Amino acid sequence: MLQVRLHALTQKSFEQFKTDLDRAVEASFAAALMTRKWSDRTLHTAAPTTSGVIRYEAGGVYAEFQISWPGIPMKDVIIQESRRILATATGSLVTRSP
């Protein structure tokens, strides 16, 4: 399994971030395959080859997800789309943590 961590700063309120994140996910090619569940300020996601969380904290957003072995050939596309979604939701540059 491949572990991916992304981070972005944001000045948005949680309510605005949540609205923007939901819209960004709905615009994704993966929307039809993805399940989502909010728990407080954390979005839990799952798709056929990925699972993860997106956490909103004061001033920043953290995404952590795993790509299972069948999804590894698509890892670049999955990471690129995850970055696009997070950038749209936060209005900020997204960085990848080691």
C-alpha positions in Angstrom: 0.0 0.0 0.0 1.2 3.5 -0.8 0.6 6.2 1.9 0.1 9.8 0.7 0.0 12.9 2.9 -1.0 16.3 1.6 -1.3 19.7 3.4 -2.6 23.1 2.6 -3.1 26.3 4.5 -6.5 28.0 4.4 -8.1 31.2 5.7 -11.5 29.8 5.1 -14.0 29.1 7.8 -14.8 25.4 8.3 -18.3 25.9 6.9 -16.9 27.5 3.7 -14.2 24.9 3.4 -16.7 22.1 3.8 -19.0 23.5 1.1 -16.1 24.0 -1.3 -14.7 20.6 -0.6 -18.0 18.9 -1.2 -18.3 20.8 -4.5 -14.8 19.9 -5.6 -15.3 16.2 -4.9 -18.6 16.3 -6.8 -16.7 17.7 -9.8 -14.2 14.8 -9.6 -14.1 11.9 -12.0 -14.0 9.7 -8.9 -17.2 11.1 -7.4 -19.4 8.3 -8.6 -17.1 5.7 -7.1 -16.4 7.4 -3.8 -18.2 7.2 -0.5 -17.9 10.1 1.9 -18.9 10.6 5.5 -18.3 13.7 7.7 -17.5 13.2 11.3 -17.0 16.6 13.1 -14.3 18.3 11.0 -13.0 15.2 9.3 -14.2 13.7 6.0 -13.7 10.0 5.7 -13.5 8.8 2.1 -13.3 5.4 0.4 -13.1 4.3 -3.2 -12.3 0.9 -4.9 -8.5 1.4 -4.5 -8.2 4.3 -2.0 -9.3 5.2 1.5 -8.4 8.2 3.7 -9.3 11.2 5.7 -9.3 15.0 5.2 -9.0 16.9 8.5 -9.7 20.6 8.9 -7.7 22.3 11.7 -7.3 25.9 12.5 -5.4 27.4 9.6 -4.7 24.2 7.8 -6.1 21.1 6.1 -4.4 17.7 6.2 -5.3 14.8 3.8 -4.0 11.3 4.4 -4.9 8.4 2.2 -3.8 5.0 1.1 -3.7 3.6 -2.4 -3.9 -0.2 -2.5 -1.8 -2.2 -4.9 -4.4 -2.5 -7.7 -4.5 1.4 -7.8 -0.7 1.9 -7.9 -0.7 2.1 -11.8 -3.1 5.1 -11.4 -1.2 6.7 -8.5 -0.1 9.8 -10.3 -3.7 10.5 -11.5 -5.1 9.8 -8.0 -2.6 12.1 -6.4 -3.0 14.9 -9.0 -6.8 14.8 -8.6 -6.5 14.8 -4.8 -4.3 17.9 -5.0 -6.8 19.6 -7.3 -9.7 18.9 -5.0 -7.7 20.1 -1.9 -6.5 23.3 -3.8 -10.0 24.1 -4.9 -11.4 23.6 -1.4 -8.7 25.5 0.5 -7.9 28.2 -2.1 -4.2 27.5 -1.4 -1.1 25.7 -2.6 -1.1 22.0 -1.7 2.2 20.4 -0.6 3.0 16.7 -0.2 4.6 15.5 3.1 7.1 12.7 3.1 
